[in-house]
């Protein structure tokens, strides 16, 4: 296996473009790969100008960077594996009354596992991405570790907790020590076409950010068979909801219930087909249980360990105590109540130095 060869996942954005440029400058034998994982014809919601990842514009932008920097670039079709691993999971989670984080699944199942297999085919030791995070090796623990980015605003460690030790051992993340404005400046210095390209904000395959539209178009027969149910507030019925999949914990807009004050989704009761509503203070909780655990920078956690926990991508993190932990699940208690803890989202635990200790999927509050 060629230890100087690296496969760079190129989305056509500025971050992956600069990652490729930096590795090329360091002397790596770079091969760029753009992963075609979905198309607007299949998922709908296409904007007037298709410029997001997987669009023709994105593929051409990545190829333009590769041509400028003189390394080969290929577009690889991962649509079948993406549909099975990411889109099907996304649909199943909403149908189950949970709110998924498809980026976590995509990183683990597609961007790493599928790309590593492609790296094997191309005799490459490493893969690289434009994620804002760092990887190092702890000699004492004999484990590869993920550490948060130098740019707290762009840190992406929350979406990387699912990566295995094998995946981390073959991964390069060149942007971990840079801030976003520094990356754009580097792109300009390299003369990259993507230097001023805006960041994508939505889930890639739901470009219009309309999950209800996506579900109705994707699985019309299943959606048609979904029954409406009751909105419950303070133990009383206050309205009728249109179906469990169309709501998420913490949601306020689009409920269609007028109680004279702001009302939020507190809980999704799938067994009784009820949406439990509450006031803002009713969203506060102190404990959660997470499952599907992956330990990253440590081999285990034990009761009493103090950690910093994030429950969503934009979360700044809060102190928590481990109540119980094993290979499959972790229960934590927050020092202060957290708002809108959402089943299906990721719980990611950090130490005081910003290393990812472990992560999992929130299952119960």
N, C-alpha and C positions, 0 to 999 in steps of 0.2 A: 504494500500500500504506500502510495506517494505521500510522505508526511509534509511536503511543501505545497500540496495541491488542496485548494479549498473551493467548495461549492457555495456561492453566495446566492441566497434567496432574494431576488430582485422584484419588488412590487411595482416598480416604476416611480416610486416616490423619492424624496430627497434623502431620507435616512439610509435606505438600502443602497442607494447610489454612492453615497459618501463612504459607507462601510466597504463597498467593493473597491473604491478608489484608494482608501487607506491601506487595505491589504495588498493591493497591487503595488503601491509605493513601498511597502515593507519587503517586497520581493517574492510574495506568494504567487504561485501558479493559479490564477483565478479563473474560474468558470462561472458564468452567470446563468441562473435558471429562474425563469418566471413560471410560477405554478398557476396553470389555468384550472380553477376550482369550481367555477360557476359562470353562468352567462345570463344576461338580462332576459333573453328569450325564455329561459327556464324558470327564473325566480320572479320576474315582473318588477314593477316599480321603477322602471328605467327613467332617469332624468332626461331632459331634452338633449343634453350633451353627455355622452358616456365617457367619464374621465376617471372613475374609481378604479381600484385594483381589479384585475382580470379583464378590463376593457381593452379594446385595441389600442387606445391612446397609451394606457399603462404599459402594454407590451412593447410598443414602439419607443416609448421613453426609456425603458430599460435597455432595449437594443441599441439605442442611440448612445447611451453611456458606455456600453460595452465596446462599441465601435470606436468611440473617442479614445478610450483607455487601452484599446487593442487587446481585448481578451474575448474568447468565444462566448456566445450567449445562445441559450436554447429555451424554447417554450415547451413545457411538459404538461400533458393533460392528466390532471388528478381529479377530474369531475366525479367519477364514480365513487372513488374512495372518500371524497369530501362529502358527497351526498349521504353516504352510508354512515360516516362517523360524525359529521357535524350537523347537517340539515335534518336528518332523521331524529337525532338526539334533541335538537332544538324544538321540533314539533312534539315529540313525546313528552318533553318536560312541560311545555305549556298545556298540553292535554291533561297532564297530571297535577295541574295547579301550582306548578313551580316556575320560577323565572330563571332560565338558563344563562350561562355565560359562554357563548359559542367560541370566543377567542381562546379560552383555556383549552377546550377540546381540540380546536384546530391546531394549536401549538403542539400539543402532545401527540396527536394522532397523524397530523398531516405535515406541518412545517418541519417537524423533527423526524418522526419515524419514517415517513415516506421519502423525505429528502435524504436521510441517511442511507436508505436502500439505493437511491439514485447515486449517491456519493460512492457507494461500493461498486456500482456498475462502471463508474468513471475513475476508479482507482484513486479516490481522494480520501485523505485521512480526516479532513475537517469540513464542517459546514459553518456558515456564518449568516447572521441576520443584522438588520438595523435596529434591533431592540435597544432601548436605553436601560442597560443593566450590565453587571460585571460578573465574571466567573473566575474563581481561583481554587487552589487545592490546599486543603488543610492536612498537613503531614501527621498531626496528632490524631485526628479523627479518621484519617485515610478516606476522606470524602471530598468531592467537588462541591463548591458552595456558590450560591447565587447571592450577590450583594446589590443593594439598591444603587441607582444611578447618581451621578454628581448633580443631575438636574432633577430636583424633587418634583417639579411641575410635569415632567415627561416620564418619570420613572415607570417602567413596565414590568417590574418584578411580580406584581400581583397576578399577571397572566401567565407566568412561567413556572409556577409552583409544581406543575405536573410532570416536569422533565425528569427523566431517570438519570442515575449516575452514569450509565453508558452514554446517554445522549449528551450530558454535560461534558464528559471527557473528550468529546469530539466537536465541541462547539467553540466558536470564536465570536465575541461580541465587541467589536471595535469602538462602539459609541459610548460605552459605559462611563468614560472619564470626561465626556463633553457635555456642554449645555446646548440646547436647541439652536440658539443664535450663533454659537460657534460652528455648529454643523452646517448651517446655511452659509456662513462665511467661507468655510472650507469648500463647499460646493461651488461657490463663485470662483475661488482660487483655482480649483480644478477645471473650471470652465464647463460645468455640467448644466445641461438643459433643465434639469429638475431643481435647480437652486432655489427658485421662488415658488415652487409648486405647493399649493395649500395641502395641509394634512387632511386625511379622511377622518370624519367624526362618527360615522354610523357603522353599524354591523354591516360588513361588506355585502352580504347577499340580501339585505333589506335596505337598499340604498335610500328609499323614501322614508325610512324609519317608521313605517306603518306595519306593525306586526299583525294586526287584525286582517289587513288586506292580504298580506302574505299567506296567512293560514287559510283564509277563505279561498284563495286561488289555488293553493297547493294541495289541500285536502278537502275539496268542496263537499264530498259525500259524507265524510266524518263530521265536518262542521255543521252540515245540515241536520245531522242527527243529534246534535248537542242540545240538551234541554235548558231552558231558562230556569232561574231559581230566585230565591229571596235575598234581598239586602236586609241584614239584621243590624240594628243599632240599639244598644242598651237592652238587648233581649227582645226587642219588638221588630216586626216586619215594617220596613219603611219604603219598600219599592221592589221592583223586579229586575234582576240582572239578565244579560243576554247570553251568558254562558261562561263557565269557569275559565276557559283559556284566554279570555280577553281582559283579564285583570291581573294586577301584581301588587304585592304588599307595598304600602306607601303611596299608592296611586291616589291622586286627588281629582284630576281633570277627567272629564268624559264619563263620570259616573251616572249622570242623569238623575241625581237625587238632590232635592232642595230642602235642607233642614234649617236654613237661616244662618248657617255658620259653616266654615270649612270642615269638610268631612273626608276621611281617608280610609283606604282599605287596610284593616288591621290584620285580618287573617283570611285565608281561603280554606273553607271547610268543604273539601271535595266529597267526603262521605255523605254529608247531608245536602250537598249542592247549594250551599249558602255562601255569600260573601259577607263577612263580618266587618262592619264599619266602626270607626271610632274617631275621637278627637285627636289632635296632634299629640297630646301627652299620652294617649293610649298606645301609641306606637313604640313607646320606650320599653326595652327589655334588658335584662342583665345577664342571661345565660343562653348558650346555644350548643347544639350538638352537630358536629361535622363528621361525615363519613367519606369513604373512598380516599383515604389518607395517603399522602406521599411525603415521606421524610426526606429533606433535602440536605441541609448543612449539618444535621445531627442524626444519630441512629435511632434516638427515641426521646420522648419527653416524659416527665413524671409529675405526679400530683404535687402541687405547690410551686412549680416553676412559674416565674413571672415573665410574661411576654408582651409584645406589642401586636395587637390583632387588627387586621383590616377585614371589613365585610363587604366592601364594594371597591371598584377601581378608583373612584374619586375620594375614598376614605383616607383621612390623614393618619389613621391608626389610633388605638386607645390601649391603655394598660389593661391586662387581663391576667387571671390566674388559671393554671391548668387544674381542673377538677378531677379529670381522669383521662387516661390516654393509653391506647394499645395500637396494634398494627392497623386496625380498621377504622377506628373512631377516636375523636378527641372532643371532650366537653370542656368548655371554658366559661369563666365568670368574669364579667367586666367590672372594673373598679367604679365606673359610672355608667348609668343606663345608656344604651345605644338605640337610635331610632331606626325603625323599619328594617330589622334583620329579616332577610328574605331567603326562604328555602329555594335551593337551586343555584344561588350565587356562591362564590368561593369565600372561604375563610382562609386567610393567609397569616401565618405567625412569623414574627421577626424577633431577633435579639436586639440588644441595646446598640449594636454596631451596624444595624441595617442588613444583617444576613437573614435570608429566608430559612427559617427552621423547618417548617412543614406547611402543608396546605391540604384542604379538603373541600367537599361540597356540603354546604349547610343543609341539614335534613330536618332538624327540629329546633324550635325555640323554647 
